[in-house]
Amino acid sequence: MGHYSLRFEWAGMVFDIPTMIMIVVTSLIVFLLILGLTRNMTAGVPRGAQNFMEWVIEFVKGIAMNFMDAKTAAKFVPLGLTLFLYIFIGNQLGVILNVNTAHYEVSENLMEYLTVSGTEEQATAKREEIEHELAEGHPVHIAWWKSPTATTSVTFTLALFVLLYAHYLGLKKGPGSYFKHYFEPNPGIFPIHVLEEFVIKPLTLPLRLFGNIFAGEVLIVFLLSAGLFASPALAVWLGYSVFVGAIQAFIFTTLTMVYISQKVSHH
């Protein structure tokens, strides 16, 4: 049972249509959620939606203050809040609703969208794989609604911007102290610092998020295909997936604040 996405190529780049849709949907949900929660704000004791919004802000501020002083942490609360809400909501979209369509026949036009790949060899291999599945009587499943964070392009982009911003803050604070960090506590540690900053962090930050969400959605699709028999296991896994989605949003936000604090904090 194959699961595929519709893609198109433009200017040498491959665009995944369901991922693009889900990026926009997640952004709109976050925007409308914040707009709705802050519509009737009062200067007195917070009530209802305002109380919830203030709790989320204080939660993110608390994460930042674990690694920075209060004044410095306050500067990065908007960034942390945006990341936390976007990742949390994005993680849950594939849990709440997972939409796939099954096709026992694939037209030539649709095949073109399914086999867009980086190289001609990859495209040919994918076409042969699809044709083999159809010949065996297995349907080709096309994903339409999934978590945007179940795609490497999204998680790597989030991580890239976070890390570039952290390096920018370090250079802005002072190029001397920024470059000095790579040689502390002694010059021999320089290769390890370079490996950490430009290999380990750029890989572990996005892959941790992607791996957890992608694996969870694969299992959800498998349990859905198993029918009524798998309903108890599906219910348990859905509940666990909501928890994992929340934890991953917390971890990504926390690590963002850690990496920023390493560039801006005095200690």
C-alpha positions as CSV (number, residue, x, y, z in Angstrom):
1,M,0.0,0.0,0.0
2,G,1.8,3.1,-1.3
3,H,1.3,6.7,0.0
4,Y,2.2,9.5,-2.3
5,S,2.0,13.3,-2.6
6,L,1.1,15.4,-5.6
7,R,4.1,17.5,-6.6
8,F,5.2,20.0,-9.3
9,E,8.5,21.4,-10.4
10,W,9.3,25.0,-10.9
11,A,12.6,26.7,-11.5
12,G,14.4,23.5,-10.6
13,M,12.6,23.2,-7.3
14,V,10.1,20.5,-6.3
15,F,7.0,21.7,-4.5
16,D,4.8,19.3,-2.5
17,I,1.1,20.4,-2.9
18,P,-0.4,18.9,0.3
19,T,2.5,20.4,2.3
20,M,2.0,23.8,0.8
21,I,-1.8,23.6,1.6
22,M,-1.1,22.5,5.2
23,I,1.5,25.3,5.8
24,V,-1.2,27.9,4.8
25,V,-3.9,26.1,6.8
26,T,-1.7,26.0,10.0
27,S,-0.7,29.7,9.6
28,L,-4.4,30.7,9.2
29,I,-5.4,28.7,12.2
30,V,-2.7,30.2,14.4
31,F,-3.6,33.7,13.2
32,L,-7.3,33.3,13.8
33,L,-6.7,31.6,17.1
34,I,-4.6,34.5,18.4
35,L,-7.0,37.0,16.9
36,G,-10.0,35.3,18.6
37,L,-8.2,35.0,22.0
38,T,-7.2,38.7,22.1
39,R,-10.3,40.4,20.7
40,N,-11.9,41.5,24.0
41,M,-8.9,42.2,26.2
42,T,-9.4,44.0,29.5
43,A,-6.9,45.9,31.6
44,G,-8.3,44.3,34.8
45,V,-8.4,40.7,35.9
46,P,-8.2,38.5,32.8
47,R,-11.2,36.3,32.0
48,G,-11.9,33.4,29.7
49,A,-10.0,33.5,26.4
50,Q,-7.7,36.3,27.6
51,N,-6.8,34.2,30.7
52,F,-5.9,31.3,28.5
53,M,-3.8,33.4,26.2
54,E,-1.9,35.0,29.1
55,W,-1.3,31.5,30.5
56,V,0.3,30.4,27.2
57,I,2.4,33.6,27.1
58,E,3.6,33.1,30.7
59,F,4.4,29.5,29.8
60,V,6.6,30.5,26.9
61,K,8.2,33.3,29.0
62,G,8.9,30.7,31.7
63,I,10.8,28.6,29.1
64,A,12.9,31.5,28.0
65,M,13.6,32.6,31.6
66,N,15.1,29.2,32.3
67,F,18.1,30.3,30.1
68,M,18.1,34.1,30.1
69,D,17.4,36.9,32.5
70,A,13.9,38.3,32.5
71,K,14.7,41.4,30.5
72,T,16.4,39.5,27.7
73,A,13.9,36.7,27.8
74,A,11.0,39.2,27.2
75,K,12.5,40.1,23.8
76,F,12.1,36.5,22.5
77,V,8.7,35.7,23.9
78,P,6.9,36.6,20.6
79,L,9.2,34.3,18.7
80,G,8.8,31.5,21.2
81,L,5.0,31.9,21.3
82,T,4.8,31.8,17.5
83,L,6.9,28.7,17.2
84,F,5.1,26.9,20.0
85,L,1.6,27.6,18.6
86,Y,2.6,26.9,15.0
87,I,4.3,23.6,15.8
88,F,1.7,22.5,18.3
89,I,-1.2,23.1,16.0
90,G,0.7,21.8,13.0
91,N,1.5,18.6,14.9
92,Q,-2.2,18.0,15.7
93,L,-3.7,18.5,12.3
94,G,-2.7,15.1,11.0
95,V,-4.0,13.5,14.3
96,I,-7.4,15.2,14.2
97,L,-8.0,14.5,10.5
98,N,-5.9,12.4,8.1
99,V,-7.2,12.5,4.6
100,N,-6.0,10.1,1.9
101,T,-7.7,9.2,-1.4
102,A,-7.4,5.6,-2.8
103,H,-6.9,5.3,-6.6
104,Y,-7.1,2.0,-8.4
105,E,-6.4,3.7,-11.7
106,V,-4.0,6.6,-12.3
107,S,-4.2,8.7,-15.4
108,E,-1.1,9.8,-17.3
109,N,-1.7,13.4,-16.1
110,L,-1.9,12.4,-12.5
111,M,1.1,10.1,-12.9
112,E,3.2,13.2,-13.9
113,Y,2.4,14.9,-10.5
114,L,3.1,11.7,-8.5
115,T,6.5,11.0,-10.1
116,V,8.1,14.5,-9.8
117,S,11.4,13.7,-8.2
118,G,14.9,15.1,-7.9
119,T,16.4,13.0,-10.7
120,E,15.1,11.2,-13.8
121,E,16.1,7.9,-12.3
122,Q,14.1,8.5,-9.2
123,A,11.1,9.5,-11.2
124,T,11.3,6.3,-13.3
125,A,11.7,4.2,-10.2
126,K,8.6,5.8,-8.6
127,R,6.6,5.3,-11.8
128,E,7.6,1.6,-11.9
129,E,6.6,1.3,-8.2
130,I,3.2,2.8,-8.8
131,E,2.5,0.7,-11.9
132,H,3.5,-2.5,-10.0
133,E,1.1,-1.7,-7.2
134,L,-1.7,-1.1,-9.6
135,A,-0.9,-4.3,-11.5
136,E,-1.1,-6.2,-8.2
137,G,-4.5,-4.7,-7.5
138,H,-3.3,-2.5,-4.7
139,P,-4.6,1.1,-4.5
140,V,-2.4,4.1,-4.7
141,H,-3.1,6.4,-1.7
142,I,-2.6,10.1,-2.2
143,A,-2.2,12.3,0.9
144,W,-4.2,15.5,1.1
145,W,-4.4,16.5,4.8
146,K,-1.5,15.8,7.1
147,S,0.7,17.6,9.6
148,P,3.0,20.1,7.9
149,T,5.7,19.1,10.5
150,A,5.6,15.5,9.1
151,T,7.6,16.9,6.2
152,T,11.3,17.5,6.3
153,S,11.2,20.6,4.2
154,V,9.1,22.3,6.9
155,T,11.0,21.2,10.0
156,F,14.4,21.9,8.3
157,T,13.2,25.4,7.3
158,L,12.0,26.2,10.8
159,A,15.3,25.0,12.2
160,L,17.4,26.9,9.6
161,F,15.7,30.2,10.4
162,V,16.1,29.7,14.1
163,L,19.8,28.8,13.9
164,L,20.5,31.6,11.4
165,Y,18.8,34.1,13.7
166,A,20.8,32.8,16.7
167,H,24.1,33.3,14.8
168,Y,22.9,36.8,13.7
169,L,22.2,37.7,17.3
170,G,25.6,36.4,18.3
171,L,27.4,38.5,15.6
172,K,25.2,41.6,16.5
173,K,26.2,41.3,20.1
174,G,29.9,41.3,19.2
175,P,31.9,39.6,16.5
176,G,34.9,39.2,18.9
177,S,33.0,37.3,21.6
178,Y,31.1,35.4,18.9
179,F,34.2,34.0,17.3
180,K,36.0,33.7,20.7
181,H,33.4,31.1,21.7
182,Y,34.7,28.7,19.1
183,F,38.1,28.5,20.8
184,E,36.9,28.2,24.5
185,P,38.0,26.7,26.8
186,N,41.0,25.9,24.6
187,P,41.8,26.1,20.8
188,G,41.7,22.3,20.5
189,I,38.0,22.4,21.0
190,F,37.4,24.4,17.8
191,P,36.5,21.4,15.5
192,I,33.9,20.2,18.1
193,H,32.3,23.7,18.3
194,V,32.1,23.9,14.5
195,L,30.6,20.4,14.3
196,E,28.1,21.2,16.9
197,E,27.0,24.6,15.4
198,F,26.9,23.6,11.7
199,V,26.2,19.9,11.7
200,I,24.7,18.5,14.9
201,K,22.3,21.4,15.7
202,P,21.0,21.8,12.0
203,L,20.3,18.0,11.9
204,T,19.0,17.1,15.3
205,L,16.7,20.0,15.8
206,P,14.5,19.4,12.7
207,L,14.9,15.6,12.5
208,R,13.7,15.1,16.1
209,L,10.4,16.9,15.2
210,F,10.0,15.3,11.8
211,G,10.7,11.8,13.0
212,N,8.2,11.8,15.8
213,I,5.4,13.3,13.8
214,F,6.0,11.4,10.6
215,A,6.2,8.0,12.4
216,G,3.1,8.8,14.4
217,E,1.1,9.5,11.2
218,V,2.3,6.5,9.4
219,L,1.0,4.3,12.2
220,I,-2.3,6.2,12.3
221,V,-2.8,5.5,8.5
222,F,-1.9,1.8,9.1
223,L,-4.4,1.4,12.0
224,L,-7.1,3.2,9.9
225,S,-6.5,0.7,7.1
226,A,-6.9,-2.2,9.6
227,G,-10.5,-1.4,10.1
228,L,-12.8,-1.8,13.1
229,F,-10.5,-4.5,14.7
230,A,-7.8,-1.9,15.3
231,S,-10.2,0.8,16.8
232,P,-9.0,0.4,20.4
233,A,-5.4,0.6,19.4
234,L,-6.2,3.6,17.2
235,A,-7.9,5.4,20.0
236,V,-4.9,4.9,22.4
237,W,-2.5,6.0,19.7
238,L,-4.4,9.1,18.8
239,G,-4.4,10.2,22.5
240,Y,-0.6,9.5,22.7
241,S,0.0,11.4,19.4
242,V,-1.6,14.5,20.9
243,F,0.7,14.2,23.8
244,V,3.8,13.7,21.6
245,G,2.8,16.7,19.4
246,A,2.6,18.9,22.5
247,I,6.0,17.6,23.8
248,Q,7.7,18.2,20.5
249,A,6.4,21.7,20.3
250,F,7.8,22.3,23.9
251,I,11.2,20.7,23.0
252,F,11.6,22.7,19.8
253,T,10.7,26.0,21.6
254,T,13.0,25.1,24.5
255,L,15.9,24.3,22.3
256,T,15.3,27.6,20.3
257,M,15.6,29.5,23.6
258,V,18.7,27.5,24.5
259,Y,20.5,28.3,21.2
260,I,19.6,32.0,21.4
261,S,20.7,32.2,25.0
262,Q,24.1,30.8,24.1
263,K,24.6,33.8,21.7
264,V,23.1,36.6,23.8
265,S,23.6,35.7,27.5
266,H,26.6,37.1,29.3
267,H,27.2,33.9,31.3
